[in-house]
């Protein structure tokens, strides 16, 4: 019996949008820096959620200035 705590490894773009709050157009812009974010399975485009989590972790903290 599968555990309810298991999260999918990847998903289609609408699931990535819902999971991250990042707009579709912004996901496609991130493709240049993170080509491994997008995967293809036949005609389906999948987003690797592990990479998406890493992208979000690398974003700067809001309201925090890098100035000293």
CORTAKA-V643884 format. One record per residue. N is the residue number from 1. PHI is phi in degrees with one decimal (999 if undefined). NEAR is the number of other ideal C-beta (glycine too) atoms within 12 Angstrom. D_CENTER is the distance of its C-alpha to the mean C-alpha in whole Angstrom. Layout:
N_PHI_NEAR_D_CENTER / N_PHI_NEAR_D_CENTER
//
This chain:
1_999_4_28 / 2_-67.9_7_24 / 3_-78.0_6_23 / 4_-73.0_6_21 / 5_-86.9_6_19 / 6_-76.7_8_17 / 7_-103.6_15_14 / 8_-65.7_17_12 / 9_-75.0_16_11 / 10_-150.0_25_9 / 11_-164.7_25_9 / 12_-73.9_23_10 / 13_-55.9_29_9 / 14_-57.6_17_11 / 15_-68.1_23_9 / 16_-66.8_34_6 / 17_-63.0_19_8 / 18_-64.6_17_10 / 19_-67.2_23_8 / 20_-104.2_26_6 / 21_78.7_13_9 / 22_-91.1_26_8 / 23_-65.4_15_10 / 24_-53.1_21_10 / 25_-63.2_11_12 / 26_-70.5_22_10 / 27_-60.5_33_7 / 28_-66.0_20_10 / 29_-67.6_15_12 / 30_-66.8_28_9 / 31_-58.4_24_10 / 32_-63.4_12_13 / 33_-84.7_17_12 / 34_-126.4_26_10 / 35_-61.4_14_11 / 36_-76.0_19_10 / 37_-64.9_32_7 / 38_-101.1_28_9 / 39_-129.7_24_12 / 40_-118.1_14_15 / 41_-132.0_14_17 / 42_64.3_7_20 / 43_-91.5_7_19 / 44_-83.0_15_16 / 45_-99.5_22_13 / 46_-113.7_26_10 / 47_-107.3_36_6 / 48_-78.9_30_7 / 49_-67.3_25_5 / 50_-65.0_22_7 / 51_-68.5_26_6 / 52_-59.7_36_3 / 53_-61.9_21_6 / 54_-65.1_17_8 / 55_-59.0_27_7 / 56_-64.0_22_7 / 57_-62.7_13_10 / 58_-84.4_14_12 / 59_-68.0_18_12 / 60_-68.0_10_16 / 61_-72.7_10_17 / 62_-63.6_6_18 / 63_78.0_6_22 / 64_-103.1_8_23 / 65_-87.7_8_24 / 66_-84.8_7_25 / 67_-75.7_4_28 / 68_-98.9_3_31
//
